[in-house]
Amino acid sequence: MNFLKTLFWIAITVVAVVFATNNWHAVTLNLWAGLQADAKLPVLLFVSFLVGFLPTWLWHRARLWQVRRQVEQRPLPVAAEPYAAPAMADPAPAPIPTQMPERAPVPLPGEPLA
């Protein structure tokens, strides 16, 4: 599984490098009040990706840290033996029939079935 994960990231990296080399053009950004900025297209795309990704990733990491802290602060249940199964109540006994059920008579050999 680790091999596939590594192979996936290598493929993504190769695609990103090929894209960056084929699109290394200057792009003019028109900012506020007539201000302009020149940036290379791959750099601009990478920065815009980070602007969208980082806040979500930071929020996720903070939430994960918070949940881990809550789990660590919970008291652990105390067991009598380290690997003992939890105590189970005995199942209720089956009711004892008071009468025998009526049965159909068994035909003797040679008699027709009813």
Secondary structure as the mmCIF struct_conf table of DSSP 4:
data_model
#
loop_
_struct_conf.conf_type_id
_struct_conf.id
_struct_conf.beg_label_comp_id
_struct_conf.beg_label_asym_id
_struct_conf.beg_label_seq_id
_struct_conf.end_label_comp_id
_struct_conf.end_label_asym_id
_struct_conf.end_label_seq_id
HELX_RH_AL_P HELX_RH_AL_P1 ASN A 2 ASN A 22
TURN_TY1_P TURN_TY1_P1 ASN A 23 ASN A 23
STRN STRN1 ALA A 26 ASN A 30
HELX_RH_3T_P HELX_RH_3T_P1 TRP A 32 GLY A 34
STRN STRN2 GLN A 36 LYS A 40
HELX_RH_AL_P HELX_RH_AL_P2 LEU A 41 GLN A 73
BEND BEND1 ARG A 74 ARG A 74
HELX_LH_PP_P HELX_LH_PP_P1 PRO A 75 VAL A 78
BEND BEND2 ALA A 80 GLU A 81
TURN_TY1_P TURN_TY1_P2 PRO A 82 TYR A 83
HELX_LH_PP_P HELX_LH_PP_P2 ALA A 84 ALA A 87
HELX_LH_PP_P HELX_LH_PP_P3 ALA A 89 PRO A 97
BEND BEND3 THR A 98 GLN A 99
HELX_LH_PP_P HELX_LH_PP_P4 MET A 100 GLU A 102
HELX_LH_PP_P HELX_LH_PP_P5 ALA A 104 LEU A 108
TURN_TY1_P TURN_TY1_P3 PRO A 109 GLY A 110
BEND BEND4 GLU A 111 GLU A 111
HELX_LH_PP_P HELX_LH_PP_P6 PRO A 112 LEU A 113
#
